[in-house]
């Protein structure tokens, strides 16, 4: 089952965090959370498998500290 681990403020940020997770070996996906403009503005959910949620949180926190 997929679970949301982060909500990004735009598509570019969501893609960045998705790539960070994928580069660390965590399967990740993104999806729009509500209405999104043609430019990609709007909220995007970053999802991972429920079994990898704790690891994903740790990776995202570690990335934010850098």
VENURLIN-V326210 format. One record per pair of residues at least 24 apart in sequence whose C-alpha atoms are under 10 Angstrom apart, sorted by sequence separation. I is the first residue (numbers start at 1). J is the second residue. D is the distance in Angstrom with one decimal. If there is no record, write none. Layout:
BEGIN
i:I j:J d:D
i:I j:J d:D
END
This chain:
BEGIN
i:4 j:28 d:9.7
i:6 j:30 d:9.7
i:7 j:31 d:9.7
i:8 j:32 d:9.5
i:9 j:33 d:9.9
i:28 j:52 d:9.5
i:2 j:27 d:10.0
i:3 j:28 d:9.7
i:4 j:29 d:9.4
i:7 j:32 d:9.5
i:8 j:33 d:9.4
i:11 j:36 d:9.1
i:21 j:46 d:9.7
i:27 j:52 d:8.2
i:28 j:53 d:10.0
i:2 j:28 d:8.9
i:3 j:29 d:9.9
i:4 j:30 d:9.0
i:7 j:33 d:8.3
i:10 j:36 d:8.8
i:22 j:48 d:9.9
i:26 j:52 d:6.9
i:2 j:29 d:8.8
i:4 j:31 d:9.8
i:10 j:37 d:9.9
i:18 j:45 d:9.9
i:21 j:48 d:8.9
i:25 j:52 d:9.9
i:26 j:53 d:9.0
i:11 j:39 d:8.8
i:12 j:40 d:7.7
i:18 j:46 d:6.8
i:28 j:56 d:8.9
i:10 j:39 d:9.2
i:11 j:40 d:5.3
i:12 j:41 d:8.9
i:14 j:43 d:8.7
i:15 j:44 d:9.3
i:17 j:46 d:7.7
i:18 j:47 d:8.5
i:26 j:55 d:8.0
i:27 j:56 d:9.2
i:10 j:40 d:6.1
i:11 j:41 d:6.6
i:13 j:43 d:9.8
i:14 j:44 d:6.3
i:18 j:48 d:9.2
i:25 j:55 d:10.0
i:26 j:56 d:6.9
i:9 j:40 d:9.6
i:10 j:41 d:5.0
i:11 j:42 d:7.4
i:13 j:44 d:8.7
i:14 j:45 d:7.3
i:15 j:46 d:8.7
i:24 j:55 d:9.6
i:25 j:56 d:9.6
i:9 j:41 d:7.4
i:10 j:42 d:5.2
i:11 j:43 d:7.5
i:12 j:44 d:9.5
i:14 j:46 d:6.5
i:24 j:56 d:8.9
i:9 j:42 d:6.0
i:10 j:43 d:5.6
i:11 j:44 d:6.4
i:13 j:46 d:9.9
i:26 j:59 d:9.3
i:8 j:42 d:8.4
i:9 j:43 d:4.8
i:10 j:44 d:6.3
i:11 j:45 d:9.4
i:21 j:55 d:9.3
i:22 j:56 d:9.7
i:8 j:43 d:5.7
i:9 j:44 d:6.5
i:10 j:45 d:9.6
i:21 j:56 d:6.6
i:24 j:59 d:7.8
i:7 j:43 d:6.5
i:8 j:44 d:5.1
i:9 j:45 d:9.0
i:20 j:56 d:9.5
i:21 j:57 d:9.5
i:7 j:44 d:5.6
i:8 j:45 d:6.3
i:6 j:44 d:8.4
i:7 j:45 d:4.5
i:8 j:46 d:7.3
i:18 j:56 d:9.9
i:21 j:59 d:7.0
i:6 j:45 d:6.0
i:7 j:46 d:6.1
i:17 j:56 d:9.9
i:20 j:59 d:8.0
i:21 j:60 d:7.5
i:4 j:44 d:9.9
i:5 j:45 d:7.6
i:6 j:46 d:5.2
i:7 j:47 d:9.0
i:20 j:60 d:7.8
i:4 j:45 d:6.1
i:5 j:46 d:5.9
i:6 j:47 d:7.4
i:3 j:45 d:9.3
i:4 j:46 d:5.6
i:5 j:47 d:5.8
i:6 j:48 d:9.6
i:17 j:59 d:9.6
i:18 j:60 d:9.7
i:21 j:63 d:9.6
i:3 j:46 d:8.2
i:4 j:47 d:4.4
i:5 j:48 d:7.0
i:17 j:60 d:7.4
i:20 j:63 d:8.0
i:2 j:46 d:9.6
i:3 j:47 d:5.2
i:4 j:48 d:6.6
i:5 j:49 d:9.6
i:2 j:47 d:5.9
i:3 j:48 d:5.6
i:4 j:49 d:8.8
i:5 j:50 d:9.3
i:1 j:47 d:9.7
i:2 j:48 d:5.4
i:3 j:49 d:6.1
i:4 j:50 d:8.6
i:17 j:63 d:8.9
i:1 j:48 d:8.4
i:2 j:49 d:4.6
i:3 j:50 d:5.4
i:5 j:52 d:9.8
i:1 j:49 d:5.7
i:2 j:50 d:5.6
i:3 j:51 d:9.1
i:5 j:53 d:6.6
i:1 j:50 d:5.7
i:2 j:51 d:8.9
i:3 j:52 d:9.2
i:4 j:53 d:8.2
i:5 j:54 d:8.8
i:1 j:51 d:8.3
i:2 j:52 d:9.5
i:3 j:53 d:7.2
i:6 j:56 d:9.4
i:2 j:53 d:9.0
i:5 j:56 d:7.2
i:6 j:57 d:8.3
i:5 j:57 d:6.6
i:6 j:60 d:8.7
i:5 j:60 d:9.0
END
